[in-house]
Amino acid sequence: MTPYTGSWTASEAAHLLRRCTFGATYTDIQNAVNLGLSQTLNQLFIAAPIDEPLAYDPAEQIVNLGETWVNAVYPQDQTANIQTEGARMKSLAAWLAKNLNQESLSLTEKMQFFWQNHFGVTTSGDARAMYYFLQLLRQHALGNIKQLVKDVTIDPCMLLFLNGSTNTVFSPNENYGRELLELFTVGKGAQLAAGDYGTFTEQDVAAAAKIFTGYIVQGVRSATLPQVTSQFMAPLHDNTSKTLSYHFANQTIMAAGALEYANYIDVVFNQPDTAKYICRKLYRYFVNHDITAWVEQNIITDMALTFTANNFEVAPVLQELLSSAHFYDISVRGAIIRSPLETLCAMLNTSNTVANFDLQTTYQIYLSMYGLADQMGQGYATPPSVAGWTPYYQAPAFYRLWINSTYIKKRFDVASLLTSNFYNVNGNVFKIKVVDLLNGLSAPASAPQVIDDLCLLLFPKDVPATDKLLLKNILTNGLPDFEWTLQYNEYLADPTNPVFFNPVELRMQAVLNVMFKMPQFHVC
Amino acid sequence: MKRRSFLRNGALASLSLPFVQNGFSMQAIAKKLFDVPKSAEDKVLILIRMNGGNDGLNMIFPRDQYAELLVQRANILVPESQILPLTAEVGLHPKMTGMQTMFNEGKLSVIQNVGYPEPNRSHFRSMDIWTTGALDINQTSGWLGRYFDSAYPNFPDAYPNLDFPDPFAISMGSEVSSTCQGLMGNFSHAVSDPFNSSNLLLTSVTNDGTYYGGQIEYISTLINQTNEYGQQISSAASAGNSLSNLYDPQNSLAVQLKYIAQMISGGLQTKVYILNVNGFDTHDSQVDQNNLQEGVHADLLKRISDAVRAFQHDLQLLGLEQRVAGLTFSEFGRQIASNGSMGTDHGDAAPIILFGSCISNGIIGPNPQIPNQVNNQAGLPMQIDFRDVYASLLKDWFEVDPNTIQSLFEQNINYYDLLQGCTNAIDEAAPDTLAALVYPNPSLGQHQLKFYAQSEYYQVYLVDQSGKILRKVLDQHLKQGQQILAFEIQHLAPGMYHYLIRSNEIQKLVSFQKL
């Protein structure tokens, strides 16, 4: 793949950070400019640690509030058991939103979500199982994807989700085997005949089902087991040899008990289609929905080669893609419509706005953030199907499916809410820290420069001068530029005095309220 | 001009009733007349923001203190002979001939020395005070937003709906107005051009042929299609009308007010329209050095005066005058003394102009007192609190319950009689059999009594304030339609009087003041 050798300015740095994170600050962009492409990329590949989700909802009946529940049993009593699960799922959802909002400058969150979409798993009825599944995605988010697929295959959450836990020699269940091939690895090709999907056949689905037999899941909402676990039960496993279709050169998978699933996944990853299928999804996630013949030939092919050559480590693939000439090509800048989570986080993370109140308030705010994204069409823990969210795969509209009449209104409502002073939780106002954002810009006292900087921060391409003028007039409240300078300097001289702070805040809120509702904000 | 006062809820109690004559109860009539009219729902309020701090002393002149003004601001002071008289004491800037006409027609009020305690001369902070309607630094909802919240508590989730298909407020331009910020959303909808149903906040979304261009074009289209109010607004504007030839197409405020006339006449149920005029921050060269009644400030005043006059004329022709009232406001006035740059610096109180055919009074409040010595940086002290003006508007115009109004404001409200001039008025566009109007009112030598008659036998009596019938002024069968009866009243002593109009079907009371 041709590496990018062009100039490295704020425009390119902002493009990279917009695509790789849920929202970088103006300072992050400037730092990236100074660091250069290569060092910035290195930074993005550093995995980011996170804390465990904590109990905050009084319905939790086992652990104390403020402690984690991820290794805690459930109450024996059925009602209390269900209430506790409710409290834990709320905690988990809030925690997911918190992680996105408080991400470090790393690809970790973005890639964790990529795999969440890839496997399309929803809750298994036990918040602990969902938590550990998400942790598995995080652990391998930038790592070895063959290993990730192996681990996911026997993960309790996945075994519950796609019926692996009831797939036995006595009653094979094809659900996981089919989705593994169709959605997680080789992908579905053009249908060649009845039962032949171009990359696999019904014979392969049946074989896969048999290969995966024998796993059971224990501990779901158990009053005695602190974790949900999967376990291989040899008597439930199909010990015959399984013959694959011609797509797999009619290979035979020999009976190998608890090792068999891994052997099979090695075979599946040896299929060139697997690397290509995953690389196309990565391309759509990071670059553009449109995989033209040129892109297929020049980009996807190279990505797949790199993926295979590196034994399915994903980091080298992304390294190559994110430093390629194609990634920075002007034709793909701003080509992606921001997903709801990206939209919400772009409003918050660009100003480093985080909820930092007492535990309950903080979690309630993050739960509500989770809910806002859900109402805009993207509930992190509940993909609409095992295929993930349609905008990532549904041709020809792709990302445009994020925008419809309901969702656009919701996006605008969220913009209004977050740029007001009225989002009140337990007496704490949560709002975008617009003045911090302003202070981080290159020349906050200069109204035209503030607008230039905000456009760089929030929009993928520069907007026309007439729009900038209108935005500037909102910032200055229609006054000459020097009045803004005076007002800002008065605030600087006495920054905690609300008489100076509040007007500056209000003007910034007004500008962001408008910018968040411009079409340009909704692409990245 | 003396203070007018009309019979209305509170005022009624102060009259020396009982009002019993010839076997019918005047109180019964009064009740019918003075019940809260449904028409409050149709009332429209126009707010014109004079952005930057309007030099009130170069707009409304205390004619009785011209000599003192010369001491303070000789380098910018309009020649005395050029000032347009409103009363013996009060005059208008010479460019404001339109508003002078309106004043003479009884359609313009001046509220003098409006401000707030402990003035803040920062544009930003002071404008926030005016838009929130509160001195409390922590108040961030707008004064109209709080009113709307009290009336429509589920906004924005439950709106628009079948009963309320239109925006509650429209802010002309690209920014929603802080006056309308409510708890969960802003009640105003930004409209640049009502004929373009596109709700794009800014202008230019062009598809540059790239993926990016395609995406933002797509999103723009969606925003358009889902703009809940855009279609309502453009339909109303298209269905609406504008009849006045006084609008100057070069005058941006006039263009916007014409849009508003079209939206109102087209049936839009929006209650508040907010307009903005920039440029009042006249620190230097606010007048033309060689011609002190010309210059930047004069142009701004002319623009507003001409535009409002055209708008009022249009409303009159459209039969909408009694539904619409408006006022100007600015974040502060300017200092009494001019500066060396032929300009004025940030000051304190300033006059508000109130307009509409339903105004109660001509001049409200005494002239400012101009000292005869220059006191550096002195502004005009506040005499009328702008929050009381807002509260009075809500009471007079939207007929909001006083308890509710008090809950919206931090101060103990002093009400002013601002917009009670149409209480018993006739809506000429839609004849109301219960409405009657004396014009002009107050009146001196003669006036007209207008009312809408059915084909019936009518008697009209002149009644004094004690309820005593002075004489019968009409006793005959009338044809159905608008009646205009002219009366000489020169011989009446100054004071309050009423016409009692009765037929077999109806009894009406209409009040007037003899000057």
Interface residues (C-beta under 8 A of the other chain):
Chain A: N288 D290 I330 S331 V332 R333 G334 A335 I336 I337 Y399 R400 I403 N404 S405 I408 K409 D413 S416 L417 S420 N421 F422 P460 K461 V463 P464 T466 D467 L470 L471 N473 I474 N477 G478 L479 P480 E483 Q487 E490 P498 V499 F500 N502 P503 V504 L506 R507 A510 N513 V514 K517 M518 P519 Q520 H522 V523
Chain B: N51 G52 N120 S122 H123 F124 R125 M127 D128 I137 N138 T140 S141 P156 S174 E175 V176 S178 Q181 L183 M184 G185 N186 L200 L201 L202 T203 S204 V205 T210 Y211 Y212 Q215 I216 E217 Y218 I219 S220 L222 I223 Q225 T226 E228 N276 N278 D281
